[in-house]
Amino acid sequence: MKDLLAELALRHGVPGAQLAVWRDGDLLTAETGEEEAGSGRPVTAETAFPLGSLTKPFTATLAALLVADGDADLDEPLSEQLAELRGVPEFTLRQVLSHTAGLAANTAELPPGTTRARWLARHAAELPVHAPGTVFSYSNPGYLVAGRLVEEITGLDWAEAVDAMLLRPLGHEGAGPVAPGHLVRPDAPPRPIREQSVPPLEDPAAGLCLSARDLAVFGAAHLGLGPGTSLLDAGTAPAMREDVTEGLAAGAHGLAGGWGAGWSRYGSWFGHDGTGDGAWSHLRVHPPTRTVVALTANGSTGARLWESLLGRLAGTGLRVGDHPRDTSGTGPVPAPPECAGRYVNGDWSCRVETDGGDLLLSVAGTAPVRLHVGEDLAFRTPSDGGPRAAMPYLGRFLRDPATGGIDRVQITGRLSVRREERVRK
């Protein structure tokens, strides 16, 4: 396992990585490379990696523990559980954890030191952008709401609660050295990114740093295995991974096959992915075979490493559930000019413009990139698919069922609505 990980890390330019596999009752781990490129400090089993959004299942599990204890309710309006949400259109904890509450994609910036209670009191009215329970739209602020609920019920800061209620019961003995992320470039050495851009306010959505072994133990706890055997009762864990997106007007396109209360679904597997500044993490759990696979990588091409790893594992008979990120085999077709326009989700926006027979996408004011659009209006940004290439944007345009006009765009799960007349170049 170590040789395989070293081979793939070298191929994809990832300075350091960890792999953990729980299978047949045994936990196997492997590490390769350096914590920071050129530092000479080897990655060990204790090295922590930025998890990015793989933090979300930990926050969801905290909330599920409170539900199991009768202190919170998955399907009661959160406005009845958090005073800051009174007067806001009603949504539930289950909807928040499954990204179906209709909340904005990103968090409005506040001065450093702002508490989650103060943030929510100030911005609660701005959060709803879709009718609750109608669409899937990935939302980081939703997990700030969940983190705030944990704080309200436990009286602890979110970080204190995740440590006391999850990490220590799982045998975690404190953070080891943290591997910084790296920007991996095809023709230059990896460039360290020593500080993650996640502010403390957003810790419940993306703030944890853990090892692949920690992730595997966490995943095993959701199967009733390992140190966390008594962490979750027999009903709570399966309920968290039940897909709630079937039948919605927009599902989890480009991210997973479905979504539960904190977990994404990949057929018979469940799990989550995380990306930070120059870092990737992945966790997959398979209840039928009681198998867990976890990977951490401190390079921006970590997702490429993951895809290569899954291909190699499949060759050994271990077919890990996943959702394809690169549809480079799909040929483009002429894009409908009516796709052009400005699309908004809260304070986040993108613009689509026509350029001859093509479409150009500019996300949050960045330089425009060309789209390859398929017949079903799904699209991707160009990618050469090389081992050290960045992953493409994946998305799709959606039509209004009543009028047939294109009125929404979904990019990496975030659903934005057209807010002005189409723009032509």
TORKOL-4160 file (C-alpha; in steps of 0.2 Angstrom, whole numbers, padded with zeros to 4 digits, m for minus):
425
<pt num="1" X="0000" Y="0000" Z="0000"/>
<pt num="2" X="0014" Y="0012" Z="0004"/>
<pt num="3" X="0023" Y="0009" Z="m0013"/>
<pt num="4" X="0007" Y="0012" Z="m0022"/>
<pt num="5" X="0004" Y="0028" Z="m0013"/>
<pt num="6" X="0021" Y="0034" Z="m0016"/>
<pt num="7" X="0020" Y="0030" Z="m0034"/>
<pt num="8" X="0004" Y="0040" Z="m0036"/>
<pt num="9" X="0010" Y="0054" Z="m0026"/>
<pt num="10" X="0025" Y="0056" Z="m0037"/>
<pt num="11" X="0015" Y="0055" Z="m0053"/>
<pt num="12" X="0003" Y="0069" Z="m0048"/>
<pt num="13" X="0016" Y="0080" Z="m0040"/>
<pt num="14" X="0008" Y="0079" Z="m0022"/>
<pt num="15" X="0022" Y="0082" Z="m0009"/>
<pt num="16" X="0014" Y="0071" Z="0005"/>
<pt num="17" X="m0001" Y="0059" Z="0007"/>
<pt num="18" X="m0009" Y="0047" Z="0019"/>
<pt num="19" X="m0020" Y="0032" Z="0015"/>
<pt num="20" X="m0030" Y="0022" Z="0028"/>
<pt num="21" X="m0041" Y="0007" Z="0024"/>
<pt num="22" X="m0052" Y="m0002" Z="0036"/>
<pt num="23" X="m0056" Y="m0020" Z="0029"/>
<pt num="24" X="m0059" Y="m0037" Z="0036"/>
<pt num="25" X="m0058" Y="m0030" Z="0053"/>
<pt num="26" X="m0041" Y="m0023" Z="0051"/>
<pt num="27" X="m0035" Y="m0005" Z="0049"/>
<pt num="28" X="m0020" Y="m0003" Z="0037"/>
<pt num="29" X="m0011" Y="0014" Z="0035"/>
<pt num="30" X="0002" Y="0021" Z="0023"/>
<pt num="31" X="0011" Y="0037" Z="0022"/>
<pt num="32" X="0023" Y="0045" Z="0009"/>
<pt num="33" X="0032" Y="0061" Z="0006"/>
<pt num="34" X="0035" Y="0077" Z="0016"/>
<pt num="35" X="0024" Y="0088" Z="0027"/>
<pt num="36" X="0030" Y="0103" Z="0017"/>
<pt num="37" X="0040" Y="0101" Z="0000"/>
<pt num="38" X="0058" Y="0102" Z="0003"/>
<pt num="39" X="0057" Y="0103" Z="0022"/>
<pt num="40" X="0064" Y="0085" Z="0025"/>
<pt num="41" X="0050" Y="0082" Z="0038"/>
<pt num="42" X="0042" Y="0065" Z="0033"/>
<pt num="43" X="0023" Y="0063" Z="0033"/>
<pt num="44" X="0019" Y="0051" Z="0048"/>
<pt num="45" X="0003" Y="0043" Z="0053"/>
<pt num="46" X="0000" Y="0057" Z="0066"/>
<pt num="47" X="0002" Y="0071" Z="0053"/>
<pt num="48" X="m0014" Y="0081" Z="0051"/>
<pt num="49" X="m0020" Y="0088" Z="0035"/>
<pt num="50" X="m0033" Y="0102" Z="0031"/>
<pt num="51" X="m0050" Y="0093" Z="0028"/>
<pt num="52" X="m0059" Y="0107" Z="0021"/>
<pt num="53" X="m0077" Y="0102" Z="0018"/>
<pt num="54" X="m0074" Y="0084" Z="0025"/>
<pt num="55" X="m0077" Y="0094" Z="0042"/>
<pt num="56" X="m0095" Y="0094" Z="0038"/>
<pt num="57" X="m0099" Y="0076" Z="0042"/>
<pt num="58" X="m0091" Y="0079" Z="0060"/>
<pt num="59" X="m0103" Y="0094" Z="0063"/>
<pt num="60" X="m0118" Y="0083" Z="0056"/>
<pt num="61" X="m0113" Y="0069" Z="0068"/>
<pt num="62" X="m0112" Y="0081" Z="0083"/>
<pt num="63" X="m0130" Y="0087" Z="0078"/>
<pt num="64" X="m0136" Y="0069" Z="0076"/>
<pt num="65" X="m0129" Y="0065" Z="0094"/>
<pt num="66" X="m0140" Y="0079" Z="0100"/>
<pt num="67" X="m0155" Y="0073" Z="0091"/>
<pt num="68" X="m0152" Y="0055" Z="0098"/>
<pt num="69" X="m0152" Y="0063" Z="0115"/>
<pt num="70" X="m0168" Y="0072" Z="0112"/>
<pt num="71" X="m0160" Y="0089" Z="0113"/>
<pt num="72" X="m0163" Y="0093" Z="0095"/>
<pt num="73" X="m0175" Y="0088" Z="0082"/>
<pt num="74" X="m0171" Y="0084" Z="0063"/>
<pt num="75" X="m0188" Y="0089" Z="0056"/>
<pt num="76" X="m0194" Y="0103" Z="0068"/>
<pt num="77" X="m0191" Y="0121" Z="0061"/>
<pt num="78" X="m0175" Y="0128" Z="0067"/>
<pt num="79" X="m0183" Y="0144" Z="0071"/>
<pt num="80" X="m0191" Y="0135" Z="0086"/>
<pt num="81" X="m0173" Y="0129" Z="0091"/>
<pt num="82" X="m0163" Y="0145" Z="0088"/>
<pt num="83" X="m0169" Y="0162" Z="0093"/>
<pt num="84" X="m0158" Y="0170" Z="0079"/>
<pt num="85" X="m0169" Y="0162" Z="0066"/>
<pt num="86" X="m0186" Y="0168" Z="0072"/>
<pt num="87" X="m0195" Y="0177" Z="0057"/>
<pt num="88" X="m0184" Y="0168" Z="0044"/>
<pt num="89" X="m0193" Y="0156" Z="0032"/>
<pt num="90" X="m0194" Y="0140" Z="0041"/>
<pt num="91" X="m0181" Y="0126" Z="0037"/>
<pt num="92" X="m0176" Y="0111" Z="0047"/>
<pt num="93" X="m0160" Y="0103" Z="0053"/>
<pt num="94" X="m0161" Y="0089" Z="0041"/>
<pt num="95" X="m0163" Y="0101" Z="0027"/>
<pt num="96" X="m0148" Y="0111" Z="0033"/>
<pt num="97" X="m0137" Y="0095" Z="0034"/>
<pt num="98" X="m0142" Y="0089" Z="0017"/>
<pt num="99" X="m0140" Y="0106" Z="0008"/>
<pt num="100" X="m0159" Y="0106" Z="0004"/>
<pt num="101" X="m0163" Y="0121" Z="0016"/>
<pt num="102" X="m0162" Y="0133" Z="0001"/>
<pt num="103" X="m0148" Y="0143" Z="0010"/>
<pt num="104" X="m0135" Y="0154" Z="0002"/>
<pt num="105" X="m0119" Y="0146" Z="m0004"/>
<pt num="106" X="m0106" Y="0157" Z="0005"/>
<pt num="107" X="m0104" Y="0166" Z="0021"/>
<pt num="108" X="m0104" Y="0185" Z="0022"/>
<pt num="109" X="m0088" Y="0192" Z="0028"/>
<pt num="110" X="m0088" Y="0199" Z="0046"/>
<pt num="111" X="m0074" Y="0207" Z="0056"/>
<pt num="112" X="m0062" Y="0194" Z="0064"/>
<pt num="113" X="m0068" Y="0188" Z="0081"/>
<pt num="114" X="m0086" Y="0188" Z="0076"/>
<pt num="115" X="m0095" Y="0174" Z="0085"/>
<pt num="116" X="m0107" Y="0163" Z="0076"/>
<pt num="117" X="m0122" Y="0169" Z="0087"/>
<pt num="118" X="m0118" Y="0187" Z="0082"/>
<pt num="119" X="m0116" Y="0182" Z="0063"/>
<pt num="120" X="m0132" Y="0173" Z="0063"/>
<pt num="121" X="m0142" Y="0187" Z="0072"/>
<pt num="122" X="m0135" Y="0199" Z="0059"/>
<pt num="123" X="m0137" Y="0189" Z="0043"/>
<pt num="124" X="m0151" Y="0176" Z="0046"/>
<pt num="125" X="m0163" Y="0186" Z="0035"/>
<pt num="126" X="m0151" Y="0185" Z="0020"/>
<pt num="127" X="m0148" Y="0166" Z="0020"/>
<pt num="128" X="m0163" Y="0160" Z="0011"/>
<pt num="129" X="m0161" Y="0160" Z="m0008"/>
<pt num="130" X="m0172" Y="0145" Z="m0013"/>
<pt num="131" X="m0188" Y="0138" Z="m0005"/>
<pt num="132" X="m0184" Y="0125" Z="0008"/>
<pt num="133" X="m0185" Y="0107" Z="0003"/>
<pt num="134" X="m0186" Y="0110" Z="m0016"/>
<pt num="135" X="m0168" Y="0109" Z="m0022"/>
<pt num="136" X="m0151" Y="0104" Z="m0018"/>
<pt num="137" X="m0139" Y="0119" Z="m0017"/>
<pt num="138" X="m0122" Y="0117" Z="m0007"/>
<pt num="139" X="m0121" Y="0129" Z="0007"/>
<pt num="140" X="m0107" Y="0133" Z="0019"/>
<pt num="141" X="m0118" Y="0144" Z="0029"/>
<pt num="142" X="m0130" Y="0130" Z="0033"/>
<pt num="143" X="m0116" Y="0122" Z="0043"/>
<pt num="144" X="m0113" Y="0138" Z="0053"/>
<pt num="145" X="m0131" Y="0136" Z="0057"/>
<pt num="146" X="m0128" Y="0118" Z="0063"/>
<pt num="147" X="m0113" Y="0123" Z="0072"/>
<pt num="148" X="m0122" Y="0137" Z="0081"/>
<pt num="149" X="m0136" Y="0125" Z="0086"/>
<pt num="150" X="m0122" Y="0113" Z="0094"/>
<pt num="151" X="m0116" Y="0128" Z="0104"/>
<pt num="152" X="m0133" Y="0134" Z="0110"/>
<pt num="153" X="m0138" Y="0116" Z="0116"/>
<pt num="154" X="m0121" Y="0111" Z="0123"/>
<pt num="155" X="m0115" Y="0128" Z="0130"/>
<pt num="156" X="m0098" Y="0124" Z="0122"/>
<pt num="157" X="m0089" Y="0132" Z="0108"/>
<pt num="158" X="m0090" Y="0121" Z="0092"/>
<pt num="159" X="m0072" Y="0117" Z="0093"/>
<pt num="160" X="m0074" Y="0111" Z="0111"/>
<pt num="161" X="m0089" Y="0101" Z="0107"/>
<pt num="162" X="m0081" Y="0092" Z="0092"/>
<pt num="163" X="m0066" Y="0088" Z="0103"/>
<pt num="164" X="m0076" Y="0082" Z="0119"/>
<pt num="165" X="m0090" Y="0073" Z="0110"/>
<pt num="166" X="m0082" Y="0065" Z="0095"/>
<pt num="167" X="m0063" Y="0066" Z="0093"/>
<pt num="168" X="m0058" Y="0060" Z="0111"/>
<pt num="169" X="m0071" Y="0046" Z="0111"/>
<pt num="170" X="m0064" Y="0041" Z="0094"/>
<pt num="171" X="m0046" Y="0040" Z="0102"/>
<pt num="172" X="m0039" Y="0056" Z="0095"/>
<pt num="173" X="m0026" Y="0062" Z="0106"/>
<pt num="174" X="m0023" Y="0079" Z="0100"/>
<pt num="175" X="m0017" Y="0087" Z="0084"/>
<pt num="176" X="m0001" Y="0082" Z="0077"/>
<pt num="177" X="0010" Y="0093" Z="0065"/>
<pt num="178" X="m0001" Y="0100" Z="0051"/>
<pt num="179" X="0004" Y="0098" Z="0033"/>
<pt num="180" X="0002" Y="0114" Z="0023"/>
<pt num="181" X="m0007" Y="0114" Z="0007"/>
<pt num="182" X="0003" Y="0116" Z="m0010"/>
<pt num="183" X="m0001" Y="0123" Z="m0027"/>
<pt num="184" X="0005" Y="0110" Z="m0039"/>
<pt num="185" X="0011" Y="0116" Z="m0056"/>
<pt num="186" X="0015" Y="0105" Z="m0071"/>
<pt num="187" X="0032" Y="0113" Z="m0074"/>
<pt num="188" X="0038" Y="0120" Z="m0057"/>
<pt num="189" X="0040" Y="0114" Z="m0039"/>
<pt num="190" X="0025" Y="0113" Z="m0028"/>
<pt num="191" X="0022" Y="0130" Z="m0019"/>
<pt num="192" X="0018" Y="0129" Z="m0001"/>
<pt num="193" X="0002" Y="0138" Z="0005"/>
<pt num="194" X="0006" Y="0139" Z="0024"/>
<pt num="195" X="m0011" Y="0147" Z="0029"/>
<pt num="196" X="m0028" Y="0140" Z="0025"/>
<pt num="197" X="m0041" Y="0154" Z="0021"/>
<pt num="198" X="m0055" Y="0147" Z="0032"/>
<pt num="199" X="m0059" Y="0160" Z="0045"/>
<pt num="200" X="m0063" Y="0153" Z="0063"/>
<pt num="201" X="m0081" Y="0158" Z="0060"/>
<pt num="202" X="m0082" Y="0144" Z="0046"/>
<pt num="203" X="m0074" Y="0130" Z="0056"/>
<pt num="204" X="m0090" Y="0120" Z="0057"/>
<pt num="205" X="m0090" Y="0119" Z="0038"/>
<pt num="206" X="m0072" Y="0117" Z="0034"/>
<pt num="207" X="m0060" Y="0120" Z="0049"/>
<pt num="208" X="m0054" Y="0103" Z="0055"/>
<pt num="209" X="m0036" Y="0096" Z="0052"/>
<pt num="210" X="m0035" Y="0077" Z="0054"/>
<pt num="211" X="m0025" Y="0062" Z="0048"/>
<pt num="212" X="m0032" Y="0048" Z="0036"/>
<pt num="213" X="m0031" Y="0036" Z="0051"/>
<pt num="214" X="m0043" Y="0048" Z="0060"/>
<pt num="215" X="m0055" Y="0049" Z="0046"/>
<pt num="216" X="m0055" Y="0030" Z="0044"/>
<pt num="217" X="m0059" Y="0028" Z="0063"/>
<pt num="218" X="m0073" Y="0041" Z="0061"/>
<pt num="219" X="m0080" Y="0032" Z="0046"/>
<pt num="220" X="m0079" Y="0015" Z="0055"/>
<pt num="221" X="m0089" Y="0023" Z="0070"/>
<pt num="222" X="m0103" Y="0025" Z="0058"/>
<pt num="223" X="m0103" Y="0006" Z="0055"/>
<pt num="224" X="m0102" Y="0002" Z="0074"/>
<pt num="225" X="m0084" Y="m0003" Z="0073"/>
<pt num="226" X="m0068" Y="0003" Z="0082"/>
<pt num="227" X="m0066" Y="0015" Z="0097"/>
<pt num="228" X="m0082" Y="0023" Z="0092"/>
<pt num="229" X="m0093" Y="0008" Z="0093"/>
<pt num="230" X="m0104" Y="0016" Z="0106"/>
<pt num="231" X="m0104" Y="0033" Z="0099"/>
<pt num="232" X="m0119" Y="0031" Z="0088"/>
<pt num="233" X="m0135" Y="0021" Z="0091"/>
<pt num="234" X="m0141" Y="0008" Z="0079"/>
<pt num="235" X="m0154" Y="0019" Z="0072"/>
<pt num="236" X="m0145" Y="0036" Z="0071"/>
<pt num="237" X="m0131" Y="0031" Z="0060"/>
<pt num="238" X="m0141" Y="0024" Z="0046"/>
<pt num="239" X="m0154" Y="0038" Z="0047"/>
<pt num="240" X="m0140" Y="0051" Z="0043"/>
<pt num="241" X="m0135" Y="0043" Z="0026"/>
<pt num="242" X="m0153" Y="0041" Z="0019"/>
<pt num="243" X="m0154" Y="0051" Z="0003"/>
<pt num="244" X="m0166" Y="0065" Z="0004"/>
<pt num="245" X="m0163" Y="0073" Z="m0014"/>
<pt num="246" X="m0173" Y="0060" Z="m0024"/>
<pt num="247" X="m0188" Y="0070" Z="m0033"/>
<pt num="248" X="m0181" Y="0087" Z="m0030"/>
<pt num="249" X="m0181" Y="0099" Z="m0044"/>
<pt num="250" X="m0162" Y="0100" Z="m0044"/>
<pt num="251" X="m0151" Y="0086" Z="m0036"/>
<pt num="252" X="m0132" Y="0085" Z="m0031"/>
<pt num="253" X="m0126" Y="0087" Z="m0049"/>
<pt num="254" X="m0107" Y="0085" Z="m0051"/>
<pt num="255" X="m0104" Y="0081" Z="m0033"/>
<pt num="256" X="m0113" Y="0064" Z="m0029"/>
<pt num="257" X="m0127" Y="0053" Z="m0033"/>
<pt num="258" X="m0137" Y="0059" Z="m0018"/>
<pt num="259" X="m0136" Y="0067" Z="m0001"/>
<pt num="260" X="m0141" Y="0063" Z="0017"/>
<pt num="261" X="m0139" Y="0072" Z="0034"/>
<pt num="262" X="m0121" Y="0076" Z="0032"/>
<pt num="263" X="m0116" Y="0062" Z="0020"/>
<pt num="264" X="m0115" Y="0061" Z="0001"/>
<pt num="265" X="m0120" Y="0045" Z="m0007"/>
<pt num="266" X="m0111" Y="0035" Z="m0021"/>
<pt num="267" X="m0122" Y="0020" Z="m0024"/>
<pt num="268" X="m0120" Y="0008" Z="m0009"/>
<pt num="269" X="m0106" Y="0019" Z="m0002"/>
<pt num="270" X="m0107" Y="0035" Z="0008"/>
<pt num="271" X="m0094" Y="0048" Z="0012"/>
<pt num="272" X="m0088" Y="0065" Z="0008"/>
<pt num="273" X="m0074" Y="0075" Z="0000"/>
<pt num="274" X="m0065" Y="0090" Z="0006"/>
<pt num="275" X="m0054" Y="0103" Z="m0003"/>
<pt num="276" X="m0044" Y="0117" Z="0006"/>
<pt num="277" X="m0030" Y="0128" Z="m0001"/>
<pt num="278" X="m0019" Y="0116" Z="m0009"/>
<pt num="279" X="m0026" Y="0101" Z="0000"/>
<pt num="280" X="m0038" Y="0087" Z="m0003"/>
<pt num="281" X="m0046" Y="0074" Z="0008"/>
<pt num="282" X="m0058" Y="0059" Z="0004"/>
<pt num="283" X="m0068" Y="0047" Z="0014"/>
<pt num="284" X="m0079" Y="0032" Z="0008"/>
<pt num="285" X="m0088" Y="0020" Z="0019"/>
<pt num="286" X="m0097" Y="0004" Z="0013"/>
<pt num="287" X="m0109" Y="m0004" Z="0025"/>
<pt num="288" X="m0112" Y="m0020" Z="0016"/>
<pt num="289" X="m0094" Y="m0025" Z="0017"/>
<pt num="290" X="m0089" Y="m0014" Z="0032"/>
<pt num="291" X="m0075" Y="m0006" Z="0022"/>
<pt num="292" X="m0068" Y="0011" Z="0025"/>
<pt num="293" X="m0056" Y="0020" Z="0013"/>
<pt num="294" X="m0048" Y="0037" Z="0018"/>
<pt num="295" X="m0035" Y="0048" Z="0009"/>
<pt num="296" X="m0027" Y="0065" Z="0013"/>
<pt num="297" X="m0015" Y="0074" Z="0002"/>
<pt num="298" X="m0006" Y="0091" Z="0003"/>
<pt num="299" X="m0007" Y="0095" Z="m0015"/>
<pt num="300" X="m0019" Y="0104" Z="m0026"/>
<pt num="301" X="m0019" Y="0089" Z="m0037"/>
<pt num="302" X="m0025" Y="0077" Z="m0023"/>
<pt num="303" X="m0041" Y="0074" Z="m0032"/>
<pt num="304" X="m0031" Y="0067" Z="m0047"/>
<pt num="305" X="m0022" Y="0056" Z="m0035"/>
<pt num="306" X="m0038" Y="0050" Z="m0028"/>
<pt num="307" X="m0045" Y="0045" Z="m0045"/>
<pt num="308" X="m0030" Y="0036" Z="m0049"/>
<pt num="309" X="m0030" Y="0027" Z="m0032"/>
<pt num="310" X="m0048" Y="0021" Z="m0035"/>
<pt num="311" X="m0043" Y="0014" Z="m0052"/>
<pt num="312" X="m0029" Y="0004" Z="m0045"/>
<pt num="313" X="m0040" Y="m0002" Z="m0030"/>
<pt num="314" X="m0053" Y="m0008" Z="m0042"/>
<pt num="315" X="m0040" Y="m0019" Z="m0050"/>
<pt num="316" X="m0038" Y="m0028" Z="m0034"/>
<pt num="317" X="m0057" Y="m0031" Z="m0033"/>
<pt num="318" X="m0060" Y="m0016" Z="m0021"/>
<pt num="319" X="m0072" Y="m0004" Z="m0031"/>
<pt num="320" X="m0075" Y="0011" Z="m0021"/>
<pt num="321" X="m0090" Y="0022" Z="m0024"/>
<pt num="322" X="m0086" Y="0039" Z="m0032"/>
<pt num="323" X="m0094" Y="0052" Z="m0043"/>
<pt num="324" X="m0084" Y="0057" Z="m0059"/>
<pt num="325" X="m0076" Y="0074" Z="m0058"/>
<pt num="326" X="m0069" Y="0075" Z="m0076"/>
<pt num="327" X="m0081" Y="0072" Z="m0090"/>
<pt num="328" X="m0067" Y="0075" Z="m0103"/>
<pt num="329" X="m0074" Y="0061" Z="m0114"/>
<pt num="330" X="m0090" Y="0070" Z="m0117"/>
<pt num="331" X="m0090" Y="0080" Z="m0134"/>
<pt num="332" X="m0096" Y="0098" Z="m0133"/>
<pt num="333" X="m0111" Y="0104" Z="m0144"/>
<pt num="334" X="m0116" Y="0121" Z="m0149"/>
<pt num="335" X="m0122" Y="0130" Z="m0134"/>
<pt num="336" X="m0139" Y="0139" Z="m0133"/>
<pt num="337" X="m0136" Y="0158" Z="m0133"/>
<pt num="338" X="m0150" Y="0159" Z="m0120"/>
<pt num="339" X="m0138" Y="0152" Z="m0107"/>
<pt num="340" X="m0129" Y="0169" Z="m0107"/>
<pt num="341" X="m0133" Y="0180" Z="m0092"/>
<pt num="342" X="m0129" Y="0184" Z="m0074"/>
<pt num="343" X="m0133" Y="0171" Z="m0061"/>
<pt num="344" X="m0134" Y="0175" Z="m0042"/>
<pt num="345" X="m0134" Y="0165" Z="m0026"/>
<pt num="346" X="m0134" Y="0176" Z="m0011"/>
<pt num="347" X="m0119" Y="0188" Z="m0012"/>
<pt num="348" X="m0110" Y="0175" Z="m0024"/>
<pt num="349" X="m0113" Y="0177" Z="m0043"/>
<pt num="350" X="m0106" Y="0172" Z="m0060"/>
<pt num="351" X="m0108" Y="0178" Z="m0078"/>
<pt num="352" X="m0110" Y="0168" Z="m0094"/>
<pt num="353" X="m0107" Y="0177" Z="m0110"/>
<pt num="354" X="m0107" Y="0171" Z="m0128"/>
<pt num="355" X="m0091" Y="0171" Z="m0139"/>
<pt num="356" X="m0096" Y="0165" Z="m0157"/>
<pt num="357" X="m0104" Y="0148" Z="m0154"/>
<pt num="358" X="m0096" Y="0146" Z="m0137"/>
<pt num="359" X="m0100" Y="0151" Z="m0119"/>
<pt num="360" X="m0088" Y="0159" Z="m0107"/>
<pt num="361" X="m0090" Y="0158" Z="m0088"/>
<pt num="362" X="m0083" Y="0170" Z="m0076"/>
<pt num="363" X="m0085" Y="0165" Z="m0058"/>
<pt num="364" X="m0085" Y="0179" Z="m0044"/>
<pt num="365" X="m0076" Y="0191" Z="m0056"/>
<pt num="366" X="m0062" Y="0179" Z="m0061"/>
<pt num="367" X="m0056" Y="0178" Z="m0079"/>
<pt num="368" X="m0068" Y="0170" Z="m0091"/>
<pt num="369" X="m0065" Y="0152" Z="m0095"/>
<pt num="370" X="m0073" Y="0142" Z="m0110"/>
<pt num="371" X="m0087" Y="0130" Z="m0107"/>
<pt num="372" X="m0089" Y="0113" Z="m0115"/>
<pt num="373" X="m0108" Y="0110" Z="m0115"/>
<pt num="374" X="m0117" Y="0094" Z="m0118"/>
<pt num="375" X="m0134" Y="0091" Z="m0126"/>
<pt num="376" X="m0142" Y="0089" Z="m0108"/>
<pt num="377" X="m0135" Y="0107" Z="m0104"/>
<pt num="378" X="m0122" Y="0099" Z="m0092"/>
<pt num="379" X="m0105" Y="0108" Z="m0094"/>
<pt num="380" X="m0087" Y="0107" Z="m0089"/>
<pt num="381" X="m0072" Y="0119" Z="m0091"/>
<pt num="382" X="m0058" Y="0112" Z="m0102"/>
<pt num="383" X="m0045" Y="0101" Z="m0094"/>
<pt num="384" X="m0031" Y="0092" Z="m0103"/>
<pt num="385" X="m0033" Y="0078" Z="m0090"/>
<pt num="386" X="m0015" Y="0077" Z="m0086"/>
<pt num="387" X="m0009" Y="0070" Z="m0070"/>
<pt num="388" X="m0004" Y="0087" Z="m0063"/>
<pt num="389" X="m0019" Y="0097" Z="m0071"/>
<pt num="390" X="m0032" Y="0106" Z="m0060"/>
<pt num="391" X="m0049" Y="0098" Z="m0059"/>
<pt num="392" X="m0062" Y="0106" Z="m0071"/>
<pt num="393" X="m0078" Y="0116" Z="m0065"/>
<pt num="394" X="m0093" Y="0104" Z="m0067"/>
<pt num="395" X="m0111" Y="0111" Z="m0069"/>
<pt num="396" X="m0127" Y="0112" Z="m0079"/>
<pt num="397" X="m0140" Y="0125" Z="m0084"/>
<pt num="398" X="m0158" Y="0122" Z="m0079"/>
<pt num="399" X="m0174" Y="0127" Z="m0087"/>
<pt num="400" X="m0189" Y="0134" Z="m0079"/>
<pt num="401" X="m0202" Y="0119" Z="m0080"/>
<pt num="402" X="m0216" Y="0132" Z="m0083"/>
<pt num="403" X="m0209" Y="0142" Z="m0097"/>
<pt num="404" X="m0194" Y="0131" Z="m0104"/>
<pt num="405" X="m0182" Y="0146" Z="m0102"/>
<pt num="406" X="m0165" Y="0144" Z="m0095"/>
<pt num="407" X="m0166" Y="0152" Z="m0078"/>
<pt num="408" X="m0153" Y="0144" Z="m0066"/>
<pt num="409" X="m0136" Y="0137" Z="m0067"/>
<pt num="410" X="m0128" Y="0124" Z="m0055"/>
<pt num="411" X="m0109" Y="0124" Z="m0052"/>
<pt num="412" X="m0101" Y="0112" Z="m0040"/>
<pt num="413" X="m0118" Y="0109" Z="m0032"/>
<pt num="414" X="m0122" Y="0128" Z="m0029"/>
<pt num="415" X="m0138" Y="0133" Z="m0038"/>
<pt num="416" X="m0139" Y="0151" Z="m0044"/>
<pt num="417" X="m0154" Y="0160" Z="m0052"/>
<pt num="418" X="m0154" Y="0172" Z="m0067"/>
<pt num="419" X="m0155" Y="0190" Z="m0061"/>
<pt num="420" X="m0154" Y="0200" Z="m0076"/>
<pt num="421" X="m0157" Y="0200" Z="m0095"/>
<pt num="422" X="m0145" Y="0189" Z="m0105"/>
<pt num="423" X="m0129" Y="0197" Z="m0110"/>
<pt num="424" X="m0121" Y="0196" Z="m0127"/>
<pt num="425" X="m0104" Y="0200" Z="m0133"/>
